[in-house]
Amino acid sequence: MAKHKVVSLADLKQKQHHAAWIGQQEVLAVMTDQGARVYSAMCPHQGGPLGEGAFKGNAVRCPWHGCEFELSAGGCTDIGACRNVSGMKLKALDFTVEGDFVYVEAP
């Protein structure tokens, strides 16, 4: 596993979210009221690109089927046009903050 720089904290605080490719995986770094979080940028429903979703407050809505996720813990708050998807949650990724940068561990 190697450490990969995702985004600076200054940029994340200003923009509130940042999608980046780390190897073959797209990650989504977000700034919440509880601090930075990093998730897989693939919607757990059918792999929609959350980095292209609609961000509003502390939530992101998947552009494919409208599932909405709150960003502090990653839980689904609205299933949109999806059916039978109870308990969906964003995949949280391990990350560190060093200096002014957010890093994730990835192959």
N, C-alpha and C positions, 0 to 999 in steps of 0.2 A: 504494500500500500504506500502511496505517495501523497504528500500534502500538496493541494492545489489552491492557489489564490482565486477567490471568487469575485470579491468586490471590496472597495474601501468602505469603512463605516461612514465616512463623510458622504459618499455618493448614496449609500443605502438610506441614510437618514433623510437626505434631500428627496430622493425618488420614491422611497418606501418599499420598492421591490426591484429585483434584478434577476434576470434569467441568464444562465451561462452554460456552455457545454464544457463538461469535464470528461475528457475521453469520449466514450460512447453514450454518456448519460447527461441529460439536461437537468440542471438544478435550479431551484428557485429560492433565492435569499430574500427574506422579508424583514421589515422592521415593525415590531409590534409594541404595544404599551409595556410589555414585559422584556423587551430587547430583541436582539436579532434571532431569527430562526432560519433553518435551511431545510427544504423539502425536495423530494423528487418533483420535477416540473411536469410529470405525467399524471393526469387525472386517474384516480384508482378505478373509475367506472370503465372507461374504454381507452385510456391512454391519451386523451386530449391534451393539447399544449397549454398548460396553465399560464405560462409566461405571456401568452397572447390573450388571456382572459380579461374580464372586466374587474378591476380592483375598486372597491368602495369601502372606505373605512378600514376595518380589520378583517376584510373578507375578500375572496376571489371567486368569481363565477367562471366555470369552464365554458369556453366558446363553442364546444360541440353540442352538449346536451343540457347545459344550464345548471349543473350541480354546483352548489355554493359551499365553500369551506371557510370556516373562521380560521385565522392564521396564528393565533396564540398556541392552540393545541392541535390544530389540523382536522378537527371534526367536521363532518358534513352537517350543515344547518338547513339545507334546502335541496331536495333531490331533483328539482327542475323537471325535465321531461323523462328522467330515468325511472325505472320501475324495479321493485324488489332489490333494493340496494341498501338495506338498513345496515347501519354500523360502518359505513364507508369512512375512511380516514386517510389523510395525506400521509405519505411515507416520510417520516422525519429522518434526516441524515445527521450523522455526527459531524460536528464542526467545532472549530476553535476561533477565538479572536486573539490575534497577536498584533500588538501595536495598533495600527489603524486599518487592519485588513481581516476579512473573514476568510477562513480556509476550510476545505473539506478534505477528508481522506478518501481516496479512490485509487483503483488499480491503474 
